[in-house]
């Protein structure tokens, strides 16, 4: 995070909450996706999050947090990988692997290949895992994800 963002966030907080002497020490702040966010529960009827480093722009907390957590970012803040089912699942979209198609983490094996072999070719999970040098649990997760998509 840059010093400019911190300064913008501090200036925004001092403007909005002019009655608070030390807004950074008093507000519910956290870093999220490279931005300084303030969680607001009572001031907005629906609650929400405000990006102080973006001059007070509103964001919806559940959608923002859950989606941002599904991405890996480079140091220049560009998204490099997307985990559509969440980082606890072995499914990733990585432009450097499998031409950016959904694949199993750390491999070039696409979810589509696993799906086709299981549903169309009627191969069993253990065989697919052995043949493609994958963990059985990763094959199972790819099948679950393909079925839900």
N, C-alpha and C positions, 0 to 999 in steps of 0.2 A: 504494500500500500504506500502511496506517495505522500510526502509531507503536504503537498497541495490539497489532497483529499482530506487529510486531517484538519487542515486550516479551514477548508470549506465547511466541513461538518461542524467544527467548533463555532464558526461564524453563524451558521444556520441555527444551531442550538441556542446561541446567545440571543439571536434575534427573536426566535419563537418563544423561548422561555426567558424573557428579560428579567423576570422576578427571581430567577435562580442564580445565585452567585457563581456556582461552579457546576455548570450543566454536565460536563463529562463525568464528574464524580457523583452526580445525583440521578442521572437518567439510566434507564435499562438499555445499555448499549452492547452491541456485539458486531463482530466482523462477519460479513456474509458475502461471498463472491467478490471480494475485493472492495466492498463498500462498508461504510459505517452505518449500521441500522439501529433504530430505536423502536422497541416494542411498545405499543400503546394499547392499553386495555380499556381505559375509561373515557378518553377524550374523543374517541370515534365510536359510535354505537356498535359497529361490527368489530371493533378492534382492528389491529393491523400493524404494519411496520412502515416506518418512514426512513428513507435513505437520506440521512443528513448530509452525506458526502455528495449527494445529487440535489442539493438545495431544497430538501424536504419532500422529494417525490415519494408518493405513497406506493406501497407494495402489499400484496396479500400474503400473510406469513406462511400459511400452509402450502400454497402453491409455489411460492418462491423458494422456500427452504427445501422442500422435498424435490423440486426439480433441479435446483443448483447442485444439490448433493449428488446428483446422478452424473455429473460431469467432472472430468479431470481438466485442469487448466495449466497452460505453460506459464512461464514467468512473465510473458508479455500479455497475460490474461486472455489469450485465445483458447477456446475450448479445443481440446485435442482428442478426447474420447468421451463417448456417451454410453452409459450403462442403463438402457431403457427399463430394465426390471429392478434397478438399484444395484449398488456396488457389492451387495452380499450375494448376488447371483452371477454366474459365469458368462453372461451375455454382454457383448460390447459392440459398439459401432466405432471403429477406428479406421480413419482414412488410409492409414499405412498398412492395414491388413485386410485382405479379402476385398479389395477395391471399395472399402467403406461399407460393405454389407454387414449385417448382423452376424457376428461370429462368436466362437467360444474363446474366452479370454486366453491370450498367450498362444493362440493357434491361428491358422488360416482356414480353419474348418467353419463353414457357414452354418447357421441355424437351418437354412433351406436344405442343405445337403443331408443333415441329420433327419430333418422332417421327411424328406423324400425317401430316404432309405428305410425309415421306420414305417411310415404310412403307405407308401406306394410299393416299395420292394418287399415289405413285410419282414425285414430283418429284425432280429431281436436286439435288445439294448446291449447285452454283453458282447455280441458279435460286432456291433457298430463300434463300441468302445475299444475293443481289441484291434480291429482293422484300422481305425483312425488314430490309434495311440492316445486315446482320451480316457479320462476317469469316467467310470460308469455314472457317477452322480452328475457330471457335466452333461453327459448325453441325456440323462433324465430331465435335467433342467431345460435343456434346449428343446426337448419334445414338449414339455409343459408350456414353455414360452410360445412355441409355434402354435400349439393348440389354442392358447388364449388369444393370440393375435388375430 
